[in-house]
Amino acid sequence: MRQFDVRPDRELGQNFLIDSNILGVIGRTAELDLEDVVLEIGGGLGVLSEYLAERVRHVHVVEVDVRLKEALLDATDAHTNVTVRFNDAMTIDLGRLRPEPTKVVANLPYGIAAGAVLRTIEELPRVEQWVVMAQREVGERLAAAPGSGAYGVPSVIAQLACEVEVVRAIPRTVFHPAPNVDSVLVSLRRRGPAPVPALRALVSGAFAHRRKTLARSLLLAGTSRGGVAHDGDAVRAALVKLGHPRDVRAERLSPQDFGELARALGI
């Protein structure tokens, strides 16, 4: 940072990884293999990029901040198996990455952590494993169980496709500047395809009004967003048929329950 006069931008959620001891934890959790093709979102100063480059076949690094270009390329230029793209990970065409990523390993910028995970689940079907550092609340939300306060749309969407686990807490001291929030290491293993758009819309609508029943929330969500409102009676009948109370709220259904509800509604 001194050499390249790098000043972290908090608005971009930049908390650079500076403790190399954590790299071994990340590598072991990700079960890195010489055949892996890894996507790293938020390359920062290239500390993790260098580590990955020495252990996998190819590393795609996506970094939005062009001010880090000199420092990041200084760290990665010696590795011919690293491709660096200065672009927004939330808008870049992930489907065009070649070779296709098989794992996502990253110290995710706080502002996009959940969105980046869900986007890669959907758009990178060959990715089988994710090991990412994220804000504790984000990690707990992705791994949350039905009925908990953290359980919601990200939980259901992620768990429909993956087994999700918060592996361990990450000390604030491994970052510079030290963040004001706690971080965790999260592991996801794919167990199936990403949910189709209609199923994602069903989940989103079900949680749109958390204090309402699931059927009422779907009705209100469809009306307020100009979409097609679900038939409340049909939703309640489907819930009862699946063994749930007709007035159940969305947070009581497991991800698999949502899949069954979608099939029962012909989605």
C-alpha positions in Angstrom: 0.0 0.0 0.0 2.9 2.4 0.7 4.7 1.5 -2.5 1.7 2.2 -4.7 0.1 4.9 -2.5 -3.1 2.8 -2.1 -5.8 4.3 0.1 -8.7 1.9 0.8 -12.1 3.2 -0.2 -14.7 2.3 2.4 -17.5 3.1 0.0 -16.3 0.2 -2.1 -16.1 -2.0 1.0 -12.3 -2.3 0.7 -10.7 -4.0 3.7 -7.6 -5.6 2.2 -6.3 -9.0 3.4 -2.9 -8.5 5.0 -2.4 -11.6 7.1 -1.0 -14.4 5.0 -1.7 -17.0 7.8 -5.4 -17.0 6.8 -4.5 -18.0 3.3 -3.8 -21.6 4.4 -7.2 -21.8 6.1 -8.9 -20.6 2.9 -6.9 -23.0 0.7 -7.7 -26.0 2.9 -11.3 -25.2 3.1 -11.5 -24.7 -0.7 -9.7 -28.0 -1.3 -7.7 -26.4 -4.0 -6.5 -28.7 -6.9 -4.2 -28.1 -9.8 -7.2 -28.6 -12.2 -9.3 -25.9 -10.5 -10.3 -22.8 -12.3 -11.0 -20.1 -9.7 -13.0 -16.9 -9.8 -11.8 -14.3 -7.3 -14.1 -11.3 -6.9 -12.3 -8.3 -5.4 -8.7 -8.9 -6.1 -7.5 -5.9 -4.0 -3.7 -5.9 -3.6 -3.4 -9.5 -5.0 -2.5 -11.3 -1.8 -5.1 -14.0 -2.3 -4.6 -13.9 -6.1 -0.9 -14.9 -5.8 -1.7 -17.7 -3.4 -4.3 -19.1 -5.7 -2.2 -18.8 -8.8 0.4 -21.1 -7.3 -2.1 -23.8 -6.6 -4.7 -24.0 -9.4 -4.9 -24.1 -13.2 -6.3 -20.6 -13.8 -7.4 -17.6 -11.7 -9.9 -15.1 -13.0 -9.6 -11.9 -10.9 -12.3 -9.3 -11.1 -11.6 -5.9 -9.5 -13.8 -2.8 -9.9 -11.3 -0.2 -8.6 -8.9 0.8 -11.4 -6.8 2.7 -8.9 -5.5 -0.7 -7.7 -4.3 -1.6 -11.2 -0.6 -1.0 -10.7 -0.5 -2.8 -7.3 -2.7 -5.8 -8.4 -0.8 -6.3 -11.7 2.5 -6.1 -9.8 1.3 -9.0 -7.7 -0.1 -11.1 -10.6 2.0 -10.3 -13.7 4.5 -13.0 -12.9 1.8 -15.7 -13.1 0.7 -16.6 -16.7 -2.3 -18.4 -15.4 -4.0 -15.2 -14.0 -6.4 -13.1 -15.9 -7.3 -9.7 -14.4 -10.4 -7.8 -15.4 -11.1 -4.3 -14.1 -14.8 -4.5 -14.1 -17.9 -4.6 -11.8 -18.5 -8.2 -10.7 -22.2 -7.5 -10.6 -22.4 -6.5 -14.2 -19.6 -8.4 -16.0 -20.7 -11.2 -18.3 -19.6 -14.2 -16.2 -20.7 -16.6 -18.8 -17.9 -15.5 -21.1 -15.1 -16.4 -18.7 -12.8 -18.9 -20.3 -11.7 -21.3 -19.0 -15.0 -21.7 -17.1 -14.7 -21.3 -13.3 -15.2 -24.4 -11.2 -14.7 -22.6 -7.8 -15.2 -19.2 -6.3 -12.7 -18.1 -3.7 -12.7 -14.5 -2.6 -12.5 -11.9 0.1 -15.8 -10.3 -1.0 -16.4 -6.6 -0.8 -19.1 -6.1 1.9 -21.5 -4.2 -0.2 -22.0 -7.0 -2.8 -21.2 -10.2 -0.9 -24.7 -11.7 -0.9 -25.5 -10.6 -4.4 -22.2 -11.9 -5.8 -22.7 -15.3 -4.3 -26.3 -15.6 -5.6 -25.3 -14.3 -9.0 -22.5 -16.8 -9.4 -24.7 -19.7 -8.3 -27.1 -18.8 -11.1 -24.7 -17.8 -13.9 -21.8 -20.2 -13.3 -23.3 -23.7 -13.4 -19.9 -25.4 -13.5 -18.9 -23.9 -10.1 -19.2 -26.6 -7.5 -17.7 -24.9 -4.5 -17.5 -21.4 -3.0 -15.2 -20.3 -0.1 -15.7 -16.7 0.6 -15.0 -14.2 3.4 -18.0 -12.0 4.1 -19.6 -9.8 6.7 -20.9 -12.1 9.5 -24.5 -11.0 9.0 -24.3 -12.0 5.3 -22.8 -15.4 6.1 -25.4 -16.1 8.8 -28.2 -15.1 6.4 -27.0 -17.4 3.7 -26.7 -20.3 6.1 -29.8 -19.5 8.2 -32.3 -22.1 9.1 -36.1 -21.8 8.7 -37.7 -19.9 11.6 -34.7 -17.8 12.5 -34.6 -14.0 12.2 -31.8 -14.2 9.6 -33.7 -16.6 7.3 -35.0 -15.0 4.1 -34.7 -14.8 0.3 -30.9 -15.2 0.2 -31.1 -18.2 2.5 -33.7 -20.0 0.4 -32.1 -19.2 -3.0 -28.6 -20.3 -1.9 -29.8 -23.4 -0.1 -32.0 -24.6 -3.0 -28.7 -25.0 -4.9 -26.1 -25.5 -2.2 -25.2 -26.9 1.1 -24.2 -23.7 3.1 -22.0 -23.6 6.2 -20.4 -20.8 8.2 -16.9 -22.4 8.7 -15.3 -20.0 11.2 -15.1 -16.4 12.4 -12.4 -14.3 10.9 -10.5 -11.8 13.1 -10.7 -8.2 12.2 -6.9 -8.0 12.4 -6.4 -9.9 9.2 -7.7 -6.9 7.3 -6.5 -3.3 6.7 -8.1 -1.1 7.6 -9.8 -3.3 10.3 -13.5 -3.3 9.5 -16.1 -2.1 11.9 -18.0 -5.4 11.5 -17.2 -9.0 12.1 -16.4 -11.4 9.2 -16.8 -15.1 8.6 -15.6 -17.7 6.2 -18.5 -19.3 4.4 -18.4 -22.5 2.4 -21.0 -23.5 -0.2 -21.1 -26.8 -2.0 -23.4 -27.2 -5.0 -26.0 -29.9 -4.8 -28.2 -28.9 -7.7 -29.0 -26.3 -10.3 -29.9 -22.7 -9.4 -33.6 -22.2 -9.0 -35.4 -21.1 -12.1 -36.6 -17.4 -12.3 -40.2 -18.3 -11.5 -39.2 -20.1 -8.3 -37.0 -17.1 -7.4 -39.9 -14.8 -7.9 -42.1 -17.0 -5.7 -39.6 -16.9 -2.9 -39.1 -13.2 -3.3 -42.9 -12.5 -3.2 -43.4 -14.8 -0.2 -40.9 -12.8 1.9 -41.9 -9.4 0.5 -44.2 -8.8 3.5 -42.8 -10.8 6.3 -45.5 -10.0 8.8 -48.2 -11.3 6.5 -49.1 -14.9 5.8 -47.2 -16.4 2.8 -50.4 -16.4 0.7 -51.2 -12.7 1.5 -47.6 -11.6 0.9 -47.6 -13.2 -2.5 -50.9 -11.4 -3.4 -49.6 -8.1 -2.1 -46.2 -8.5 -3.9 -47.8 -9.2 -7.2 -50.2 -6.3 -6.9 -47.6 -3.8 -5.7 -45.0 -4.7 -8.3 -47.4 -4.8 -11.2 -46.9 -8.5 -11.6 -49.4 -11.4 -11.8 -50.8 -11.9 -8.3 -51.0 -15.5 -7.1 -54.5 -16.8 -6.3 -54.6 -16.8 -2.5 -57.0 -19.7 -2.3 -54.8 -21.8 -4.6 -51.7 -21.0 -2.6 -53.5 -21.8 0.7 -54.8 -25.1 -0.7 -51.4 -26.1 -1.9 -49.9 -25.3 1.5 -52.4 -27.5 3.2 -51.9 -30.3 0.7 -48.2 -30.1 1.5 -48.9 -30.4 5.3 -48.5 -26.7 6.2 -51.1 -24.4 8.0 -53.0 -22.3 5.5 -51.9 -19.2 7.4 -48.2 -20.1 7.5 -45.6 -17.4 7.1 -42.8 -17.7 4.6 -40.0 -18.1 7.2 -41.5 -21.4 8.3 -40.9 -23.1 5.0 -37.6 -24.8 4.2 -36.0 -24.3 0.8 -37.2 -27.7 -0.2 -40.7 -26.7 0.9 -40.6 -23.8 -1.5 -39.6 -26.2 -4.3 -42.5 -28.4 -3.5 -44.9 -25.4 -3.3 -43.7 -24.2 -6.7 -44.4 -27.6 -8.2 -47.8 -27.8 -6.6 -48.7 -24.4 -8.1 -47.4 -25.5 -11.5 -44.4 -23.2 -11.5 
